[in-house]
Amino acid sequence: LYGLHERCLNNLVSRFNEGLIKDFYTYFLETWSLAMYHDRFTDFRDEVRELLSNSPEKGIEAVEEKVRQIIDEDVPMNESQKEQLLKIYQETGTKRAVDTRFLSFLSYNYYHLPMYAKPGMV
């Protein structure tokens, strides 16, 4: 779990601050977290990062590039920028690619992760 952003850990900080987490050991034994312990999870994260950093088509900006532009402005992100990022993420096909890759990860590793609904079975 080292190096993962707290948002990847099911909003760890806000849940702790709200008093929803009493015991970190028990929290990280919950079903939602089990895929992160899988030895191939790092590979999955790398694949998602690659999807976000590559332009889906020539002339279309990658999601990562747009995020970097907003960060370089060094001001808090406003709602308009958030909406613009979400629009780019959805309309460029990046969201579909990430969803497909995630379902493939779960399907391929279903033997080790039976606690998740098998893709195609829902």
C-alpha positions in Angstrom: 0.0 0.0 0.0 3.0 2.2 0.3 3.0 5.0 -2.2 -0.8 4.8 -2.9 -2.7 8.0 -2.6 -5.2 8.0 0.2 -8.1 8.3 -2.3 -7.0 4.9 -3.7 -7.4 3.6 -0.2 -11.1 4.3 -0.1 -10.7 8.0 1.1 -8.7 6.9 4.1 -8.1 10.4 5.5 -11.7 11.6 5.4 -13.0 8.3 6.8 -10.5 8.5 9.6 -11.3 12.1 10.4 -15.1 11.3 10.4 -14.4 8.5 13.0 -15.4 5.7 10.5 -12.1 3.9 10.9 -11.4 2.7 14.4 -8.8 0.1 13.5 -6.5 0.3 10.5 -5.7 -3.4 10.6 -9.4 -4.4 10.3 -10.1 -1.6 7.8 -7.4 -3.1 5.4 -8.8 -6.6 5.8 -12.2 -5.5 4.3 -13.1 -7.0 1.0 -12.8 -3.7 -1.0 -9.0 -3.7 -0.4 -8.1 -7.2 -1.3 -7.3 -6.5 -5.0 -4.6 -4.0 -4.0 -2.7 -6.8 -2.3 -2.6 -8.9 -5.5 0.9 -9.3 -6.9 -0.4 -8.1 -10.4 -2.1 -4.9 -9.0 1.0 -2.8 -9.6 1.0 -3.9 -13.2 -2.7 -2.9 -13.5 -1.9 0.5 -12.0 1.0 1.0 -14.5 -1.4 0.1 -17.4 -4.0 2.6 -16.2 -1.3 5.3 -15.9 -0.2 4.5 -19.5 -3.8 4.9 -20.6 -4.1 8.3 -18.9 -0.8 9.5 -20.3 -1.2 8.5 -23.9 -3.3 10.6 -26.4 -6.2 8.5 -27.6 -5.9 10.1 -31.1 -3.6 12.5 -32.8 -4.5 16.0 -31.9 -6.4 15.0 -28.8 -4.8 15.9 -25.5 -4.2 13.1 -23.0 -5.9 13.3 -19.6 -2.6 13.4 -17.8 -1.4 16.3 -19.9 -4.5 18.3 -19.1 -4.1 17.6 -15.4 -0.4 18.8 -15.6 -1.5 22.0 -17.2 -4.0 22.7 -14.4 -1.5 21.9 -11.8 1.1 24.1 -13.4 -1.3 27.1 -12.9 -0.7 26.6 -9.2 -4.2 27.6 -8.2 -6.9 25.4 -6.7 -9.0 23.6 -9.4 -12.4 25.1 -9.9 -15.6 23.3 -10.8 -15.3 24.3 -14.5 -11.8 22.6 -14.7 -13.1 19.5 -12.9 -16.0 19.3 -15.4 -13.6 19.8 -18.3 -11.3 16.9 -17.1 -14.3 14.6 -16.6 -15.5 15.5 -20.1 -12.1 14.7 -21.6 -11.9 11.5 -19.6 -15.2 10.3 -20.8 -15.4 11.6 -24.4 -11.9 10.5 -25.4 -12.6 6.8 -24.6 -10.1 6.8 -21.8 -12.8 6.0 -19.2 -14.0 3.0 -21.3 -10.4 1.8 -21.7 -9.8 2.0 -18.0 -13.1 0.2 -17.2 -12.3 -2.5 -19.7 -8.8 -2.9 -18.3 -10.1 -3.2 -14.8 -12.7 -5.8 -15.8 -10.0 -7.7 -17.5 -7.8 -7.6 -14.4 -10.7 -8.9 -12.3 -11.6 -11.6 -14.8 -8.0 -12.8 -15.3 -7.4 -12.9 -11.6 -10.8 -14.2 -10.6 -9.3 -17.3 -9.1 -7.5 -15.2 -6.5 -10.3 -12.5 -6.2 -13.6 -14.4 -6.0 -15.0 -11.9 -3.6 -15.6 -9.5 -6.6 -18.4 -10.1 -9.0 -17.1 -11.8 -12.0 -17.3 -9.5 -15.1 -20.1 -10.5 -17.3 -22.0 -12.1 -14.5 -23.7 -9.0 -13.2 
